[in-house]
Amino acid sequence: MRTSRLTIAGALAAACVALAPARAALPDTAPPLPAPAGKVVRVKNESQLQDAVWGVRSGTTILLAPGTYKLSETLNFNREMTDVVIRGATDNRDDVVIVGKGMANFRYGDVPFGIWTGNGVTRLTIANLTLRDFYFHPVIFNAGTQQPRVYNVRLVNAGEQFIKANPDGNGGGVNGGVVEYCVLEYDTAARSDYTNGVDVHMGRDWIIRHNLFRRIRSDKGLAGPAVLMWNNSRNTVVEGNTFIDNHRDISLGLVSRDVNDHTGGIVRNNMIVRTPGAGGDVGIAVFDSPGTAVRHNSIWMGGAYPNAIEYRFPDATGLTIAHNLTDGAIAARESAEATLTGNLTTAVAAWFADLAAGNLHLTAEAAPAIDAADASSDVATDWDGDPRPAGARADAGADERAASPPPPPAIFAAPWTRGMIGRR
């Protein structure tokens, strides 16, 4: 099967694009959301939160006061509703913490998940809060959910997938999802290898951008990709994210199917880092996903795995892999076909600002990567949102180095400390 070029889901995506300012490429610099509109229900404890969710109607914002909310049961959005928001009352996602019974606690009772949606939920927004320590999924979008948005949320220690979007059983799934300015991470590692950051089945037109995925890995085997879009998904945009010490990072498609596992989409301006001892597999995988573009990503494997990018299976044709900067190979597997242009696979550590902190901004020593790429209309800005090119030609990788680059963002301050990402 062949693909159409990248499409983005209508008015929601346009509104989200308009919201992001030029230099907001970091989870700790999420632009503030507008003040709540429509009906606002204010809650300050778990009992009030449960009542608010149980009685919520379309056009309502549930506004959580700062504090810790230990759930007595999953927050279920389980009927037809439109334009509902559940958000912290401040712009700091650490101020509101919603807690489960533990990612390894099989006595989870009525709290298997954090937030569950389905059966007609359209344009639900989850924002400005933390969800942590759930036995299964902190967030699960089931059949009948459409155009969900997860914004400025920290998700910590999921028993399985952090954000799961399931198919509907009739050949469709959750479409038009947006995950942005979020942090998805384990304190150390998952309880098993059955985990992903964002895992979407049969979803169309998702946007995953400006997030941090960290330590999506397992001590009990190879953990699933931090971003996995598969099972007849299509037209995914994965851009401007940072991935640190995951076992696998981005996978559009995973297995070979009669109907393509993924179709179309673009992976651009991501920074992927493995620090010593992290292990794992390939950074970016395009498996059974025809018509997909992989452009201007920076990948440091650090010897964890020989290939930085792989494309695989006979139906993976019409691929474009261009102007990526890596220290590992770009490899075809099982008859996949791609056009490779301007990729630089011989990066060395001195080319990057701070590998230990996941900072792949270019240094002055990265001369082979600077002005080494052709401009591309579908990657007109870099990881920071700065215009590309800054010089005579574009730079390889996710960062477009200016003649006098600004200081590195606070998110890259090392050592990274739990819960203090980018905090000053």
N, C-alpha and C positions, 0 to 999 in steps of 0.2 A: 504494500500500500504506500502511496505517496502522500505527502503532506502539503497543506497550504502553509504560507508563511505565518509568522507569529501574529496572533490576535489577542486583544486584551478585553476583558469583560466590561463593556459598556460604561455607564455613568459612574458606577462605583470606582472602577479603576481610575477614571479620569479625575474624580474628586480626590482620590488618594495621591495621585501624581501631583496635583496642584498643591496639596498640603505640604509637601516636602520642600524645604529651602535648599539652596545650592550646596551648602557644605554640611548637610546633615546625613552623614553616612555611618553613624555610630549608635549603638543601643542606648548610650547614656545621653544622647542629644536629641531625643524624640521631640519634635515640635509639640507644644502644648495643644491639647484638643480644645475645640471651642467649648464655651460654657454649655451645660446641659440645656436642651430645648424640650418643650413639652412637659409632661408630668414628671416630677422628680420625687422619688421615694428615698428618704435618708434613713440609713440604718447604722447602728453602732454596736450591735452584738450579733451572735450567731442565730439566736432565735428570731430576731427581727429580719435577718437576712433570709432565713428559710421562708418566713411569712411573705416577704416581698417577692421572692421568686415564685412561690406557689400562686400568688394572686396577680402576677404581672400581666399587663395588657400591652398591645401595640403602642408605640410612641412613648414608652416609659424609660426613664433612666433610674437605675438602682445605684445610689451613691453611698459608698462605704466609708465611714469615718476611719481614721487611722487606728490600727490595732490588729490583734491576732484573732482569727475566726477559726476555731477548731470544729470541723464539720461533724454533725451528728448523722447526716445523710447527704448523699450527692445532691448538688444543685441541678434540678431537672427542669429544662425548658422543653416541654413535651406536648405542645399543641400549636395550632396556627397562631403566629404573631409576627409582626413586622417592626423593624426599627426599634429594637430593644437594646439598651446599653447597660452593662454591669461594669462599674469602674470605681477605682479609688477616688477619694475626694481631693487628693493632691496629685501633682504630676510626678511624684516620686513613687516608683513601683514598690519600694521597700517599706513604705508606710503601712500598707495593707497586706497582710499575709494570711492566705487561706490554706489550712493545713489538713492533711489526711491522717491516716493511722499508721503510716510507714510503708515504704515501697516494698519491704520484705515481710510485712505483717499479714499473714494469711487470715488472721481474724479481723478482717476489715469491716465486717458487718454490713451496715447500710451505706458505707462510704467506699465503694470500689473505685469510683472516679471522682474528679473534682467537679467539672461542669459537663453535663450531658445535654445534647440537643437532638431534636428530631420531630417528625410529623408536622412539618409546616412552619419551621422557624426560618425567617428570611431577614437578612441583614442584622444579625446579632453582633454587637461589638463587645469584646472583653478587653479592658484597658486599665493601665495604671495600678497594677497589683501583682502580687506573687502568689503562685500556686505551687505547693510542694508536698512531697511524701505521700503519694497515692499508690496503691497496690497495682492498679492497671494504668489508666491514662489520666493525667491532670485535665485534659480537654478531649472530649470525643464528640465528633459531629456525625450523626447518623442520618439515615434516609429521611428525606424531607427537609433537610437543612440546605439553605442556599446563601451564598455571598456572606459568609461569616468573616469577621475581622478580629484579629488578635494583635493588640497594639500596646507597646511599652509594658510587656508582661514578662516576669521572670518565672521560669518553670524549672524546678529543681527536683531531682531524684524521683523519676517515674519508674514504676515497676515494669512497664512495657513502653509503648510509644508515648512521647510527650504530647503531641497533637495528632490525633487519629481521625481520618475522614473515610468513612466506610461507603461501599457501593449500596445501591438500593435494591439489588436483586433483579432488576429489569433492564440492565444494560446501562444504567446511569449512575451518577454519584453526586457528590457535593461540588458545585461549580462556583467560580468567582471568588475563591477564598483569598484573603490577604493576611500575611504574617509579617509584621515589620516592627523594627526597634525592640526586639525581644531578646532575652538571654535564655538559652536552653542548655542545661548542664547537669552533670553529676558532681557531687562533692568529690568522689574518687572514681567510681565505676558503677555500671549497672549490676543488678542482681543476677542477670543471665545475658546471653547474647541476643535475646529476642527484644530488641529495642531499636528505636529510631527517634530522631528529633521531630520531623514532620513526615508523616506517612499517609499518602493520599491514594486511594483506589478510585479509578474511573472519574477523576476530577478534571474539569476543563478550566483553563484561563486563571490559574492561580498565580499570585505574585508573592515571592518570598524574598525580602530585601532588608538590608541594614540590620541584620541580626547577628548575634554571637552564638555559635554552637561550640560547646567545649566539653571535652571528655565524654563524648557519646561512644562508649567503649565498654568492654567486659573482660573480666579475668577468666571467664569460662568459655571463651571462643570468640570468633570474629563477629563483632556487633554489626548490625545493619547500618546502612548509610544514614548520616545525619539528616539529609533531605532525600526522600524516596518518593518519586512520582511514577506510578506504574499501574498495571492492570487496566490498560486502555485509557490512560490519562493523556492529555494533550495541551499544547500551547502554554507551557509553564515558563514563567520568568523567574530566574534565580540570579539576583544581582546585589552587589555591594555588601555581601556578607563576609564575616570572618569565621574561620573554622580552625580550632586549635585542639590537637591531640585527640581527634576522633579516629576510630578504626577505618571508616570510610566516610566520605564527605558529601558528595552530590552524585545522585544516580537518577537520570531520566531513563526509565526502563530498567528492568532487572533481569528478566528471563525472556526467552523467545516464545512468542505466542502466534496462533493463527491470525488473530487480530493484534496489531502492533501493541507492544507493552506501553509505549508512549509515542506521541507524534508531535513534531514541531518543537517550538519553544526556543529559548535562548538562555545560556549560562554566561554571565559577563561580570567583569570587575569584582570577582571574589578573591579573597586572600585565604590561602590554605597552608597551614603549618603543622609539621610533626616535629616535636622536640625529641631529644635523645631518649630512647627507651619506650616511646609511645607505641611503636608497632603499627599494625594495620595493613590495609590493602590500598587500592588505587584512590587517588584524590577525586577525580571527575570521571564518571562512567556514563557513556551514551550507549545503551544496550537495547537493541530492537526499537530504536527511536528514529525513524527517518525524518529528514528535513530539519534536524536540530543544528543550532549554531553554538559554538563554544569560543568566545572571543575575550581577549584581554583579561585573562585570569593570571594571578601569581600564585605559584605552588612550590612550596619547599617540603620535599619528602624526607630529607635528611637521612637517606639510606633505609628508611622504614620499608620501602617497596620500590622496585625498579621503575615502575611506570607511573607518571603523574596523571596521564589521561589515557583512557582506553575506550575504543568503540568496537562494538561486537554484534554478531549475528547477521545473517544474509540480508534481512530487511532493513538494516541500518545503512541506508544509502542517502545520497544527497546531503551529506553532512558538511558543515563548514567549521574548521578548527583553525583559528587564525590569531596570531599576535599574542599568544600566551607565553609567559615567562616561567620556566620551570628548571628544576635540577634533576628531572627524571624524563624518561622517554614518553613519546606519544605513540601508542601501539594499536594496530588493527588486530582484531581477533575474529576468526570464523567468518571470513568473507565480507566483513563490513567494508564500506567504501566512504571515503571522505576526501574533500579538497583541503589540503594543509597549506597554509600561507603564513610566512613570516614568524613562525614560532621559534623561540630561542630556548633550547633545552639544556644549556650548559651554565646555568646560573651558579654563582658562588656566594658564600655567606656574606662577603664584604659588600655585595650589591644592595643589601637590605639593612634597614635602620636598626632593627632589634628582633632577631629571630626568636629569642627566648620569650619575648612578650607577644609574639605573633604579629609584629609590625613589619610588613613587607613594602613599606614606602622605599623608594629608590634613594640610594646615596649617590654622591658625586662619582664614586668608583664604578658605577653601573654603566659606564660609557657604551658597552656593546648593546645595551637595551634602550638607550636614549636616542630618540629620533630614528628608531629602527623599524617603525611600522607605518602602514598606510592609514589615513583617516577612514573612519567607517561611520556611516550615518546612523547605524543602530547602536553604536557605542560612542556617542558624542561627548560624554563626560566620563570621568574616572571614578574610582572608589569613593573619593571625597566629594564628588559632584562638581569638580573643577572641569573647565572646558578642555577638550582634547581636539587638536594638539595644542601644546603650550609653546613649542618650538617650530622648527621648519617642518618636522614630521611628528607623528605620534610616537610615544614610547611603548615598548612591549610590556605586557603585564597590566595589572590593575591600577597602578599609580602613574599619573602623568606628572613628571617632575618639573617644577617651575625653576627658573633661573635662580631664584632665592626662595627655596621652599620654606613654609612656615614650620614652627616647632611641631613635633609629633603630638597628636591628640592625647589627652589624659588617659584614655582607655588603654593605651599601650604602655602605661607606666608599669615597670616590673619591680618586685614580683606582683603577680595578680593575686588579689586576696578575695576570698569568698564574700560576696555581698557588697563589695566595694568597687565594682567595676566603673572606672572613670570618675569616681567620687573625689572631690577636692576637699 
